[in-house]
Amino acid sequence: MDSQQSSSGVDIKNKNGNLTAPTPQNTPINPAPMTSSYRPSIPAISEDMETITTKGAADSSDAASAIAGAFTGNPALLSMLQGKLGTLVGRPSGYIEQLPTAVKRRLNGLKYLQSKHAELENKFQEEVLALEKKYLQLYQPLYDQRAQVISGTYEPTDEEVALGEKVDEEDEEENEDEDVEEKDEKETQSSEADVKGIPEFWLTLLKNHPQIVETITEEDEGALKHLIDVRMSYMEQPGFKLDFEFSENDYFTNKVLTKTYYYQDHAYGGDFVYDHAEGCSIDWKEGKDLTVTVETKKQRHKGTNKTRVVKRTVPSNSFFYFFSPPTIPDEEEEIDEEEAEGLDAKLEADYEMGEEFKDKIIPHAVDYFTGKALQYEDYEDEEDFDDEYYEDEDDDEDDDDEEDDDEDDDDDSAPAKGENAPECKQS
């Protein structure tokens, strides 16, 4: 169906006309693309709208009412008519066909020029990607040293610290707070010797991000305190991979959690088009799965009046659903328009979060930690990302609180998350 096709291979740049291009870049995108964008719907014509009745209009009105009534009583017929009307959208009005032959010939000449332009756009994009891969290799030693400083395995030299302070001196606002900072440093100097690296660096900067913080629950923070590095790498085929490295923790055994974003093989109009994403399986320790909540219910048997306690797991809001991305259904699978729109929004939000890590958070991590990055970003509609990213718990609520004492094989089953997901790296 059309709505499904729009989900597969979504061109995020052109989907809503003003979204940032899905082109792999290592420079910040401005403005931030992490907003849910829907075109405003067309308001319905009010039934109370005043009408002007002319001779014969009453009969026409009765006929129209009869037709409307027929559609109201036949949803299938109404749906079929809407589908037929939908196929007319975007069809040529006949203007091009009516042009003189000589003009059509020149128009075909312009199409040839456009095709050559598209070839150059694709070549340009390929060279840009090659350049970005080259500079990622140049950035990598800086990222490696950053990770060492954060973990406490490397201590910056006096020269590096002095140059870093000089960067701060260029900021007038930080200069105003210089005296306060020096006082605080003296007060905490005695306890600083026991601090290793920069504790909770990645958790802090993620909580400073206006949208990502909305996906982090209080329970998630315990696990994210062990996040020690986030890395990005390009693949041979168009796309990129994110690696989230964790220290040993009480939540899962994985050393690295991965998320991979794939583009379509060929660029269109100079832009790589998003195809799909793959997460990984998280090996949760017993009772530590942050993506589910265990619900306990008492059920009473109508005949014997005996009660039993039933436990089941239900989805719970969590940042770690990031590693179980939404999937595009098979072409033969039928979904209605509302479901398709919801899937589109989830796919877009998931893609944008990946781009946010790749283009902004990883290259400018320290600026998000200090909050400096927020001065240069235009974050709006913060709730939109949260609403689309979290799993919908309402769909899984069980309204039947007085079930008979029957066998329930699904009570203890965990919800399906990231089916067929690749295994994450182990320590």
Number of C-alpha atoms within 10 A of each C-alpha: 13 11 16 23 13 14 23 20 17 21 22 23 18 14 15 13 10 11 18 18 18 20 21 21 17 19 12 18 15 12 13 18 24 25 21 21 17 10 7 6 6 6 6 6 7 7 7 6 7 7 7 6 9 7 7 8 11 11 10 11 12 11 12 12 12 12 11 13 11 13 15 12 10 11 11 11 13 15 12 11 12 11 11 11 10 11 10 9 8 7 7 9 8 8 7 11 10 10 12 9 10 8 12 14 12 11 14 11 12 12 12 12 12 12 13 12 14 16 16 14 17 19 14 14 20 18 12 15 18 12 12 17 18 11 12 17 12 11 13 14 11 12 19 13 15 17 19 18 16 20 19 15 11 14 15 13 8 9 9 11 12 11 11 11 11 11 10 13 14 10 11 10 10 13 13 11 10 14 11 11 13 10 11 11 12 9 11 10 11 9 8 10 8 8 9 14 16 14 16 17 22 23 21 18 19 21 17 19 18 17 21 19 17 20 22 19 15 8 14 19 17 15 20 22 17 20 22 20 21 21 18 21 15 17 13 6 10 20 22 20 19 22 18 18 19 21 18 14 16 13 20 17 18 22 17 21 22 23 22 21 21 20 23 18 13 13 20 15 15 19 22 27 26 26 20 22 23 21 26 23 19 24 16 15 13 9 10 15 19 21 21 17 16 14 12 12 13 12 18 17 14 12 8 8 9 10 13 10 9 13 14 16 17 18 23 18 21 22 21 20 21 20 22 20 24 23 16 19 15 9 12 8 9 12 15 10 13 10 13 21 17 12 21 21 22 23 26 27 24 25 22 21 18 21 25 18 18 24 18 21 22 18 19 17 20 16 16 22 21 13 14 14 18 15 9 11 13 10 16 16 13 17 14 17 25 20 16 20 25 19 17 13 11 8 8 10 10 7 7 8 10 12 12 12 16 7 7 8 7 11 14 14 11 16 14 8 18 19 13 10 16 14 15 21 17 10 11
